[in-house]
Structures are given as structure tokens and as C-alpha cells.
Amino acid sequence: MSAGSPPLQVAVMGAGAVGCYYGAVLAGAGHAVTLVGRPALVAAVAERGLILETAGARGTVPLRAVADPSGVAGADLVLVCVKSGDTEAAGRGMIPHLAPEAVVLSLQNGVDNGERLAAMIGRPVVPVAVYVATEMAGPGHVRHHGRGDLILGAGEASERIARVLSSSGIPATVSDQVRAALWAKLTINCAWNALSALGGKPYGRLYAAEGVGEVLADVTAECLAVARASGVSLPEDMLAQVEAIARTMTGQRSSTAQDLARGRRTEIDHLNGYVIRQGARLGIPTPANRVLHTLVKLVEPDAR
């Protein structure tokens, strides 16, 4: 924290890999953090704290963890990190407990979670583009592989919160173009997530496989067309950014691959599925996205 800044009460709604990482960093900076997560996480944190593993370092961070949405009660700052399919349920659970002045941030994949969450809780939500590589190595054990910077959408409290995050060790900026940033990240996720999950290989080895480069180009082109028709301008080098993942995250696998490996439902309906739905609405064909979406749905655990 910067000098003179009082510690915040922070709640993390949906303490998976992303939520645990940011919760651990904020707790390490002196903020009072409560994680809202699965019972296994709660038990592990109660027993020995949250394990944070980074490059060359491993430590235990003491913080609070609960399994009920009431854990957001009294929080000055709420980081919503649930899977996209759980957005409305998480919002519904938080409603009775949110403090009147709480600032709510959506740190989620996809493009429309902030809007959906705001509609559910009836108050502003700051959309955030998240750039971090993390995974859960076990209950209450988060492993950080790289980055951690955030882009916050412009809003009444955004500049203040960005300063708090940055002074706590989380690089954060504010942009009135956050929707474009979310679309750019969506495009990267649409290109890589399903391929990583279905191919069973990390990004570097996956990119070297026959035909993968062409599939990445097809998916990216469809995302660019749908984004453009939606009024969003993406960078001209979007395909180069997609391909760069094979070099910058060579040994990593996607969150979709991690979900399938754990027998959990994925966010594919809010990644490639979102592009398909928007493309259909705008009259833009999205066959490459449709194939990837369909294949993941075939191996995804039954919704029930």
C-alpha cells in the first residue's frame, strides 16, 4: 500500500486460481482478505493458510476463507472471479450482503460478465481485463506462472482502486477502451483454449502441430469480423498477438484444459459460444468457432 492508504476489506467471490492469486497478493500487502470458495479450499486455508507459489519462491499467506456468499459482507472491494456461467448465481448470492459503498470488479473471462453482473445486483460493476497465468496445484495452493496486470474500465471509483491495486503489487491501469481489451483477450481465448483442451498439449507444442496455425488464423479472422460488426476495433496485429502465446506461454495449458482435466464444466459457451451467438445475430458465419465449441461440448461433463 502507498503511504497513508488505509488497508481495505477485500472479498474474492469465486476463489479459483485467479481469485486466489489476487487475494494472496492483496493480503500480502496488508489488506484484510476473505476468499469465498469451495469447501476444500476453506478447509485447507483454515488449516495452514493459502500457499502461493511463484517463480523461485513459495510461501503461505494467512487470510480468511468461507464457503458462503455472506463472506462479502462489509467488504470495501469485491473481486468477482467466478466462472462466466456462474455470474448470475454469484450476483444473486451477494445481493443481501454487499455494503452500500462496496466497489465491485468483474475479473472474468468473456466480454459481457460485467454487464450481466450489474443487471443482477442492480449497481455498477467495473469490467476488468485480466492478464495472468495461474493454476490451482491443489486445495488452497495457487501456482503463478506469469504476469498479473489488470485493465479496469473507466468509472467513478476506478482510478482510486487502480492506485490501491498498483501500490499493493498488482499493476493496474484504467481505460475507456476496456471493451476492446476484453474482446482482444476473448479472441486469444477462442483461438487457444479449446485447442489446448482437445489437443492435450501445452501451447508451444500445440503450435508446432500440423494445421494448428491455420485454425488459429481462421478463428481469429471470425472474431475480428464479429467484433468489428459489434462496433469494437481490435488491433491490426491481432493474429500476431494470438501466435505470440506459443512463445510467451510455451509450457502452459488453457483454463479450459484445466477444467476438463478436473471433470468440471468449462467456459466455452462464453468464449467461442459467445462469438457464435453474436455472429448469428449479426449475420456473420463463424464455422471455425462452431467446430471448436461443439467438440468441447462433446467431452464436457454433463451440466447436471
The 8 nearest C-alpha neighbors of each residue, nearest first, counted from 0:
[[1, 166, 167, 28, 4, 2, 163, 29],
 [0, 2, 166, 4, 3, 163, 167, 162],
 [3, 1, 4, 0, 5, 166, 6, 163],
 [2, 4, 1, 5, 0, 6, 163, 166],
 [5, 3, 2, 1, 0, 6, 163, 7],
 [4, 6, 3, 7, 0, 30, 2, 1],
 [7, 5, 30, 29, 4, 8, 31, 0],
 [8, 6, 30, 9, 75, 31, 5, 76],
 [7, 9, 74, 31, 75, 32, 30, 76],
 [10, 8, 32, 76, 74, 77, 7, 31],
 [11, 9, 33, 77, 71, 32, 74, 34],
 [10, 12, 78, 34, 77, 35, 18, 79],
 [13, 11, 79, 35, 80, 78, 14, 10],
 [12, 14, 81, 80, 36, 35, 15, 11],
 [15, 13, 18, 36, 19, 35, 34, 12],
 [14, 16, 18, 17, 19, 13, 135, 36],
 [15, 17, 134, 135, 19, 18, 133, 141],
 [18, 16, 20, 19, 15, 133, 21, 80],
 [17, 19, 14, 15, 21, 20, 80, 16],
 [20, 18, 22, 14, 16, 17, 21, 15],
 [19, 21, 23, 17, 22, 18, 16, 24],
 [20, 22, 24, 23, 18, 19, 25, 17],
 [23, 21, 19, 25, 20, 24, 18, 26],
 [22, 24, 26, 20, 21, 25, 19, 27],
 [25, 23, 27, 21, 26, 22, 28, 20],
 [24, 26, 28, 22, 27, 23, 30, 167],
 [27, 25, 30, 23, 29, 28, 24, 32],
 [26, 28, 24, 25, 29, 23, 60, 30],
 [29, 27, 25, 167, 26, 30, 0, 24],
 [30, 28, 26, 27, 6, 31, 25, 0],
 [29, 31, 6, 26, 7, 25, 28, 32],
 [32, 30, 8, 9, 26, 7, 29, 33],
 [33, 31, 9, 26, 10, 62, 30, 8],
 [34, 32, 63, 10, 64, 11, 9, 62],
 [33, 35, 64, 11, 14, 10, 36, 63],
 [36, 34, 12, 65, 66, 13, 14, 64],
 [37, 35, 14, 66, 13, 34, 40, 65],
 [36, 38, 40, 39, 66, 41, 35, 14],
 [39, 37, 41, 40, 66, 42, 36, 65],
 [40, 38, 42, 41, 37, 138, 43, 139],
 [41, 39, 138, 139, 43, 37, 38, 42],
 [40, 42, 38, 64, 44, 39, 43, 65],
 [43, 41, 45, 39, 40, 44, 38, 46],
 [42, 44, 40, 46, 139, 45, 41, 138],
 [45, 43, 48, 49, 41, 46, 47, 42],
 [44, 46, 42, 43, 47, 48, 41, 64],
 [45, 47, 43, 44, 42, 48, 41, 49],
 [48, 46, 44, 45, 43, 49, 59, 61],
 [49, 47, 44, 61, 60, 59, 45, 46],
 [48, 50, 139, 60, 44, 59, 140, 61],
 [49, 51, 59, 140, 58, 139, 141, 60],
 [52, 50, 141, 58, 57, 59, 142, 140],
 [51, 53, 57, 142, 56, 143, 141, 50],
 [54, 52, 143, 56, 55, 142, 57, 51],
 [55, 53, 56, 144, 52, 143, 57, 145],
 [54, 56, 53, 57, 52, 58, 143, 144],
 [57, 55, 53, 54, 52, 58, 51, 143],
 [56, 58, 52, 51, 53, 55, 50, 59],
 [57, 59, 51, 50, 52, 60, 56, 49],
 [58, 60, 50, 49, 48, 51, 61, 57],
 [59, 61, 49, 48, 23, 50, 62, 58],
 [62, 60, 48, 49, 59, 63, 26, 44],
 [61, 63, 32, 60, 48, 33, 26, 64],
 [64, 62, 33, 34, 32, 65, 61, 44],
 [63, 65, 34, 41, 33, 35, 44, 62],
 [66, 64, 35, 41, 67, 70, 34, 36],
 [65, 67, 36, 35, 37, 38, 41, 68],
 [66, 68, 69, 65, 70, 35, 36, 92],
 [69, 67, 70, 93, 92, 71, 35, 66],
 [68, 70, 71, 67, 72, 96, 93, 92],
 [69, 71, 68, 72, 67, 35, 65, 33],
 [72, 70, 10, 69, 74, 68, 96, 97],
 [73, 71, 96, 70, 69, 97, 74, 98],
 [72, 74, 98, 71, 75, 97, 8, 96],
 [75, 73, 8, 9, 76, 71, 72, 10],
 [74, 76, 101, 8, 9, 7, 102, 73],
 [75, 77, 9, 102, 74, 101, 103, 10],
 [78, 76, 103, 10, 11, 9, 104, 102],
 [79, 77, 11, 104, 12, 80, 103, 105],
 [78, 80, 12, 105, 106, 81, 104, 11],
 [81, 79, 13, 106, 107, 18, 12, 78],
 [80, 82, 13, 79, 85, 83, 86, 12],
 [83, 81, 85, 84, 266, 80, 86, 107],
 [84, 82, 85, 86, 266, 81, 269, 112],
 [83, 85, 82, 86, 266, 269, 87, 268],
 [86, 84, 88, 83, 82, 87, 89, 81],
 [87, 85, 89, 83, 88, 84, 116, 90],
 [86, 88, 90, 89, 85, 91, 116, 119],
 [87, 89, 91, 85, 90, 86, 92, 84],
 [90, 88, 92, 86, 91, 87, 85, 93],
 [91, 89, 87, 93, 92, 88, 120, 119],
 [90, 92, 88, 89, 94, 93, 87, 119],
 [91, 93, 89, 90, 68, 94, 88, 95],
 [94, 92, 90, 96, 91, 68, 95, 97],
 [93, 95, 91, 96, 92, 97, 120, 90],
 [96, 94, 93, 97, 92, 69, 91, 72],
 [95, 97, 72, 93, 94, 69, 71, 98],
 [98, 96, 72, 94, 93, 95, 71, 99],
 [97, 99, 101, 73, 100, 72, 96, 74],
 [100, 98, 101, 97, 102, 73, 75, 96],
 [101, 99, 98, 102, 75, 97, 74, 76],
 [100, 102, 75, 98, 76, 99, 74, 103],
 [101, 103, 76, 77, 75, 100, 104, 156],
 [104, 102, 77, 124, 76, 78, 125, 101],
 [103, 105, 125, 78, 124, 79, 126, 77],
 [104, 106, 79, 126, 113, 107, 127, 125],
 [107, 105, 80, 127, 79, 104, 129, 78],
 [108, 106, 80, 105, 109, 83, 112, 81],
 [107, 109, 83, 110, 106, 185, 82, 270],
 [110, 108, 185, 269, 270, 111, 107, 112],
 [109, 111, 181, 112, 182, 108, 185, 178],
 [110, 112, 114, 113, 109, 115, 126, 116],
 [113, 111, 115, 114, 116, 110, 83, 109],
 [112, 114, 126, 116, 115, 105, 111, 124],
 [115, 113, 117, 111, 112, 116, 118, 124],
 [116, 114, 112, 118, 117, 113, 111, 119],
 [115, 117, 119, 113, 118, 114, 112, 90],
 [118, 116, 114, 120, 124, 119, 122, 123],
 [117, 119, 115, 121, 116, 120, 114, 122],
 [118, 120, 116, 117, 121, 90, 87, 115],
 [119, 121, 117, 122, 90, 118, 94, 116],
 [122, 120, 118, 117, 119, 123, 116, 94],
 [121, 123, 117, 120, 124, 118, 119, 116],
 [124, 122, 117, 125, 121, 103, 102, 120],
 [125, 123, 103, 117, 104, 113, 126, 122],
 [124, 126, 104, 152, 105, 103, 127, 113],
 [127, 125, 113, 105, 152, 104, 151, 124],
 [128, 126, 151, 106, 150, 105, 129, 152],
 [127, 129, 150, 181, 149, 180, 151, 130],
 [130, 128, 149, 127, 131, 106, 148, 150],
 [131, 129, 148, 147, 149, 146, 128, 132],
 [130, 132, 147, 146, 145, 129, 133, 148],
 [133, 131, 144, 145, 143, 146, 130, 134],
 [134, 132, 143, 142, 144, 16, 131, 17],
 [133, 135, 16, 142, 141, 136, 143, 132],
 [134, 136, 141, 16, 137, 140, 142, 133],
 [135, 137, 140, 141, 142, 134, 138, 139],
 [138, 136, 140, 135, 139, 141, 40, 134],
 [139, 137, 40, 140, 39, 43, 135, 136],
 [138, 140, 40, 49, 43, 44, 50, 137],
 [141, 139, 50, 137, 136, 138, 135, 49],
 [142, 140, 135, 51, 136, 16, 134, 50],
 [141, 143, 52, 134, 133, 135, 53, 51],
 [142, 144, 133, 53, 145, 52, 132, 141],
 [145, 143, 132, 133, 142, 53, 54, 146],
 [144, 146, 132, 143, 131, 147, 133, 53],
 [147, 145, 131, 148, 130, 132, 144, 143],
 [146, 148, 131, 130, 169, 145, 149, 170],
 [149, 147, 170, 130, 171, 146, 169, 129],
 [148, 150, 171, 129, 128, 130, 170, 151],
 [149, 151, 172, 128, 127, 173, 171, 174],
 [152, 150, 127, 173, 172, 126, 174, 149],
 [151, 153, 177, 174, 126, 125, 173, 175],
 [152, 154, 175, 174, 173, 157, 151, 155],
 [155, 153, 157, 156, 152, 125, 158, 151],
 [154, 156, 157, 153, 158, 159, 125, 123],
 [155, 157, 159, 154, 158, 160, 102, 153],
 [156, 158, 154, 160, 159, 155, 153, 161],
 [159, 157, 161, 160, 156, 162, 173, 155],
 [160, 158, 162, 161, 157, 156, 163, 155],
 [159, 161, 163, 157, 162, 158, 164, 156],
 [160, 162, 158, 164, 171, 163, 159, 157],
 [163, 161, 165, 159, 160, 164, 166, 158],
 [164, 162, 160, 166, 161, 165, 167, 159],
 [163, 165, 167, 161, 169, 162, 166, 160],
 [166, 164, 170, 169, 162, 167, 168, 171],
 [165, 167, 0, 163, 1, 164, 168, 162],
 [168, 166, 0, 164, 28, 165, 169, 25],
 [167, 169, 165, 166, 170, 164, 24, 28],
 [170, 168, 165, 164, 167, 148, 171, 147],
 [171, 169, 165, 148, 149, 168, 164, 172],
 [172, 170, 149, 161, 165, 148, 150, 169],
 [171, 173, 150, 161, 151, 149, 174, 170],
 [174, 172, 151, 150, 152, 153, 158, 157],
 [175, 173, 176, 152, 177, 153, 151, 150],
 [174, 176, 153, 177, 152, 173, 178, 151],
 [177, 175, 174, 178, 179, 180, 152, 153],
 [176, 178, 180, 152, 179, 174, 175, 181],
 [179, 177, 181, 180, 176, 182, 110, 231],
 [178, 180, 182, 177, 181, 176, 231, 183],
 [181, 179, 177, 183, 178, 182, 184, 128],
 [182, 180, 178, 184, 179, 183, 128, 110],
 [181, 183, 185, 179, 180, 184, 186, 178],
 [184, 182, 180, 186, 185, 181, 179, 233],
 [183, 185, 187, 181, 186, 182, 188, 180],
 [186, 184, 182, 188, 183, 187, 109, 189],
 [185, 187, 189, 183, 184, 188, 222, 182],
 [186, 188, 184, 190, 241, 185, 189, 191],
 [187, 189, 185, 192, 191, 190, 186, 184],
 [190, 188, 186, 271, 187, 270, 191, 192],
 [189, 191, 187, 215, 188, 218, 186, 192],
 [190, 192, 188, 194, 189, 193, 195, 187],
 [193, 191, 253, 188, 195, 194, 255, 189],
 [192, 194, 196, 195, 191, 197, 291, 295],
 [195, 193, 197, 191, 196, 198, 192, 190],
 [196, 194, 192, 198, 193, 197, 199, 253],
 [195, 256, 197, 193, 194, 199, 198, 255],
 [196, 198, 194, 199, 195, 193, 295, 256],
 [199, 197, 195, 200, 194, 196, 205, 193],
 [198, 200, 196, 197, 195, 201, 256, 194],
 [199, 201, 198, 205, 195, 204, 202, 252],
 [202, 200, 252, 251, 250, 203, 204, 205],
 [201, 203, 205, 245, 249, 204, 251, 206],
 [204, 202, 249, 245, 206, 205, 201, 250],
 [205, 203, 207, 206, 202, 201, 200, 208],
 [204, 206, 202, 207, 208, 203, 200, 201],
 [207, 205, 203, 208, 204, 211, 202, 245],
 [206, 208, 204, 205, 209, 203, 211, 212],
 [209, 207, 205, 206, 211, 210, 204, 212],
 [208, 210, 211, 207, 212, 206, 213, 205],
 [211, 209, 213, 212, 214, 208, 206, 207],
 [210, 212, 214, 213, 209, 206, 208, 215],
 [213, 211, 215, 214, 210, 216, 206, 209],
 [212, 214, 216, 210, 211, 215, 217, 218],
 [215, 213, 217, 211, 216, 212, 218, 210],
 [216, 214, 212, 190, 218, 213, 217, 219],
 [215, 217, 213, 219, 214, 218, 220, 212],
 [218, 216, 214, 220, 219, 215, 213, 287],
 [219, 217, 221, 215, 220, 287, 216, 190],
 [218, 220, 222, 216, 221, 217, 215, 223],
 [219, 221, 223, 217, 218, 222, 216, 224],
 [222, 220, 224, 218, 223, 219, 285, 225],
 [223, 221, 219, 225, 224, 220, 186, 226],
 [222, 224, 220, 226, 221, 225, 227, 219],
 [225, 223, 221, 227, 222, 226, 220, 228],
 [224, 226, 228, 222, 227, 223, 278, 229],
 [227, 225, 229, 231, 223, 228, 224, 222],
 [228, 226, 231, 224, 230, 229, 225, 232],
 [227, 229, 225, 230, 226, 224, 281, 231],
 [230, 228, 226, 227, 231, 225, 281, 277],
 [231, 229, 227, 228, 226, 232, 225, 179],
 [232, 230, 227, 226, 229, 179, 233, 228],
 [233, 231, 227, 179, 230, 234, 226, 223],
 [232, 234, 179, 231, 183, 235, 223, 237],
 [235, 233, 237, 236, 232, 183, 179, 238],
 [234, 236, 237, 233, 238, 232, 239, 223],
 [235, 237, 239, 234, 238, 240, 233, 241],
 [238, 236, 240, 234, 239, 235, 241, 233],
 [239, 237, 241, 240, 236, 242, 219, 216],
 [238, 240, 242, 236, 241, 237, 243, 235],
 [241, 239, 237, 243, 238, 242, 236, 244],
 [240, 242, 238, 187, 239, 243, 244, 237],
 [241, 243, 239, 244, 240, 245, 238, 215],
 [242, 244, 240, 245, 246, 241, 239, 247],
 [245, 243, 247, 246, 248, 242, 241, 240],
 [244, 246, 203, 202, 249, 243, 248, 247],
 [247, 245, 249, 243, 244, 248, 203, 242],
 [246, 248, 244, 249, 245, 243, 203, 250],
 [249, 247, 244, 251, 246, 250, 245, 202],
 [250, 248, 203, 245, 202, 246, 251, 247],
 [249, 251, 201, 248, 202, 203, 252, 204],
 [250, 252, 201, 248, 249, 202, 253, 203],
 [253, 251, 201, 195, 256, 202, 254, 250],
 [252, 254, 192, 256, 255, 195, 257, 196],
 [253, 255, 257, 256, 258, 252, 192, 265],
 [256, 254, 258, 253, 257, 265, 192, 196],
 [196, 255, 257, 253, 259, 254, 258, 195],
 [258, 256, 254, 260, 255, 259, 261, 253],
 [259, 257, 263, 255, 261, 260, 256, 265],
 [258, 260, 262, 256, 261, 257, 263, 255],
 [259, 261, 257, 258, 262, 256, 263, 196],
 [262, 260, 258, 259, 263, 257, 256, 264],
 [261, 263, 259, 260, 300, 258, 264, 299],
 [264, 262, 258, 261, 259, 300, 265, 299],
 [265, 263, 300, 299, 258, 259, 262, 266],
 [264, 266, 267, 255, 258, 263, 259, 299],
 [267, 265, 269, 268, 83, 270, 82, 84],
 [266, 268, 270, 269, 265, 271, 272, 292],
 [269, 267, 272, 266, 270, 273, 271, 292],
 [268, 270, 273, 267, 272, 266, 109, 271],
 [271, 269, 267, 273, 272, 268, 189, 109],
 [270, 272, 274, 189, 288, 273, 292, 267],
 [273, 271, 268, 275, 270, 269, 274, 267],
 [272, 274, 269, 276, 270, 275, 271, 268],
 [275, 273, 277, 271, 272, 276, 278, 222],
 [274, 276, 272, 278, 273, 277, 285, 279],
 [277, 275, 279, 273, 278, 274, 272, 280],
 [278, 276, 280, 274, 279, 275, 273, 281],
 [277, 279, 283, 275, 281, 276, 280, 225],
 [278, 280, 282, 276, 277, 281, 283, 275],
 [281, 279, 277, 278, 282, 276, 283, 275],
 [282, 280, 278, 279, 283, 277, 228, 225],
 [281, 283, 279, 280, 278, 284, 277, 225],
 [282, 284, 278, 281, 279, 285, 225, 224],
 [285, 283, 286, 278, 282, 279, 221, 275],
 [284, 286, 288, 221, 287, 275, 289, 278],
 [287, 285, 289, 288, 284, 290, 275, 221],
 [288, 286, 290, 289, 218, 285, 217, 291],
 [287, 289, 291, 271, 286, 290, 285, 218],
 [288, 290, 286, 292, 287, 291, 293, 285],
 [289, 291, 293, 287, 292, 288, 294, 286],
 [292, 290, 294, 288, 293, 289, 193, 295],
 [291, 293, 289, 295, 290, 294, 271, 288],
 [292, 294, 296, 290, 291, 295, 289, 297],
 [293, 295, 297, 291, 296, 292, 290, 298],
 [294, 296, 297, 292, 298, 293, 299, 291],
 [295, 297, 299, 293, 294, 298, 292, 267],
 [298, 296, 294, 295, 299, 293, 300, 292],
 [299, 297, 295, 296, 300, 294, 259, 197],
 [298, 300, 296, 297, 264, 295, 301, 259],
 [301, 299, 264, 263, 262, 302, 298, 259],
 [300, 302, 303, 299, 264, 298, 296, 263],
 [303, 301, 300, 264, 299, 263, 296, 265],
 [302, 301, 300, 264, 263, 299, 262, 265]]
